[in-house]
Amino acid sequence: MGLSTRAVPELSRSGPWAKLWAKRTKYLVGAVCLAICIVMLLPLVMSVLASLKTTEDAASVPPLYAPSTMSFNSYERLWSFRDGLPQYLANSLGTGLLTIAFTLGVTVPAGYALARFPVPGKELLFVFLLLA
Amino acid sequence: MYAAKRNKLIGLIYLAPALIFVSAFTAYPLLQMMWLSLNDWTLLTPPEFVGLDNFVKAFGDDQVWDSLGFTLKYTLLITPILMIGGYLIALLTSSNTPLRRFTRAVVFVPVVIGLGASSLLSYWLFSARYGLVNQALVDVGLISKPILWLGVDADISNWAVIISVVWKVLGFGMILFVAAIQAIPSEINEAVMVDGASYWQRVVRVTLPLTFRTVLLVTLVSIIGSLLAFDQFYIMTAGQPLNLTAASVFYVYLNSFPYLKLGYGAALSLILAVIILIFTVVQLVLTRRSEA
């Protein structure tokens, strides 16, 4: 679409219509892009709006699109849930960092050995390691 | 001579941690599972050896076939949507203008959300009483009374799950397709344009063939992912109605944990593993052939 008209405009379509056609394509692409963005973002926007609702608003039937009054109550409850959110974030971070450290510690020597040393049964060992 | 022997030893020492790790956490559990599939075990009494009974039972179990059929149906419906949708969006956004970059980023956002979290989000959006999907459809005037999306009709539930998963996974294929399309040398495209090809001719004759390997790879990843679908069904339908939306892995889970038939569950997951292996081999053979 945009590519062909931009790079070699005269070849594919010539005359007074060329410019109009190029413009039309450009707007069409823009409109489709925006439509895709809206569809993809809508569920996320809705969940953000729901997170700002009061409990009564969130449980109302029929459901409300936007909160009637802003409330950060949900975030406060999340922040102080049991041991508090920072504790759980620290847990995740710890798990992630340890996983990276262990993975590197185990795989780097193994990769080095397979590439550098004449290990007997190299192919078989390689396939075995790929099991994981 | 001595040096060569020493090098072999050093190589093995470097490999040892990885080998021990894989043996302990992959190979041993796999063998254990194979052994388990030959036993009857409820966790309450010691395992009882029953030979191939579990496999015989699996072939006579209607729910096994229903689950496999449902999983295949889900896979056959969702894979074309993901491939064609992802490729079209990739074609649309592959050149680097600000709006296209932004669209690409937006389509990729749901990929970084966990599947569990996105399924919970859809569970809420699709719920009959509190859900905004029904509310929006009623407000627009497309339907007059709320649709019961989840857990009442197998097909409607399936579509709700498919919409939710497509929303989450679409960006993954798209980003790989964009990378493949951008890797096509611009000389080829320019040559084709000089020859007077239209845009769609160019897509069919140049872009698609040159990104074919990526398409195959993404198809394989998507098929395996769909055959192993669990989170979305566990959270959104829990197999309802009447286990009609119990995908294969969900049925394995049902047997293993709530029903405590661990041997039977192990046998079922072995059968599933073989099916996925067949898919993978077919796909790899196809990829090899396209290379030649």
Chai-1 contact restraints between the chains, C-beta under 6 A:
chainA,res_idxA,chainB,res_idxB,connection_type,confidence,min_distance_angstrom,max_distance_angstrom,comment,restraint_id
A,M1,B,Y199,contact,1.0,0.0,6.0,A-B,restraint_1
A,L3,B,S95,contact,1.0,0.0,6.0,A-B,restraint_2
A,S4,B,M193,contact,1.0,0.0,6.0,A-B,restraint_3
A,S4,B,Y199,contact,1.0,0.0,6.0,A-B,restraint_4
A,V8,B,M193,contact,1.0,0.0,6.0,A-B,restraint_5
A,G30,B,L99,contact,1.0,0.0,6.0,A-B,restraint_6
A,C33,B,L99,contact,1.0,0.0,6.0,A-B,restraint_7
A,C33,B,T103,contact,1.0,0.0,6.0,A-B,restraint_8
A,I36,B,T103,contact,1.0,0.0,6.0,A-B,restraint_9
A,C37,B,T103,contact,1.0,0.0,6.0,A-B,restraint_10
A,C37,B,V106,contact,1.0,0.0,6.0,A-B,restraint_11
A,M40,B,V106,contact,1.0,0.0,6.0,A-B,restraint_12
A,M40,B,V107,contact,1.0,0.0,6.0,A-B,restraint_13
A,L41,B,V106,contact,1.0,0.0,6.0,A-B,restraint_14
A,M46,B,L132,contact,1.0,0.0,6.0,A-B,restraint_15
A,S47,B,L121,contact,1.0,0.0,6.0,A-B,restraint_16
A,V61,B,R129,contact,1.0,0.0,6.0,A-B,restraint_17
A,P62,B,Q135,contact,1.0,0.0,6.0,A-B,restraint_18
A,P63,B,Y130,contact,1.0,0.0,6.0,A-B,restraint_19
A,P63,B,L132,contact,1.0,0.0,6.0,A-B,restraint_20
A,P63,B,Q135,contact,1.0,0.0,6.0,A-B,restraint_21
A,V106,B,P17,contact,1.0,0.0,6.0,A-B,restraint_22
A,V106,B,A18,contact,1.0,0.0,6.0,A-B,restraint_23
A,V106,B,F21,contact,1.0,0.0,6.0,A-B,restraint_24
A,P109,B,Y14,contact,1.0,0.0,6.0,A-B,restraint_25
A,A110,B,L15,contact,1.0,0.0,6.0,A-B,restraint_26
A,A110,B,A18,contact,1.0,0.0,6.0,A-B,restraint_27
A,Y112,B,Y14,contact,1.0,0.0,6.0,A-B,restraint_28
A,A113,B,G11,contact,1.0,0.0,6.0,A-B,restraint_29
A,A113,B,Y14,contact,1.0,0.0,6.0,A-B,restraint_30
A,A113,B,L15,contact,1.0,0.0,6.0,A-B,restraint_31
A,F117,B,N7,contact,1.0,0.0,6.0,A-B,restraint_32
A,F117,B,I10,contact,1.0,0.0,6.0,A-B,restraint_33
A,F117,B,G11,contact,1.0,0.0,6.0,A-B,restraint_34
A,P118,B,N7,contact,1.0,0.0,6.0,A-B,restraint_35
A,P118,B,K8,contact,1.0,0.0,6.0,A-B,restraint_36
A,V119,B,G11,contact,1.0,0.0,6.0,A-B,restraint_37
A,L129,B,A18,contact,1.0,0.0,6.0,A-B,restraint_38
A,L129,B,V22,contact,1.0,0.0,6.0,A-B,restraint_39
A,L131,B,T26,contact,1.0,0.0,6.0,A-B,restraint_40
A,A132,B,V22,contact,1.0,0.0,6.0,A-B,restraint_41
A,A132,B,T26,contact,1.0,0.0,6.0,A-B,restraint_42
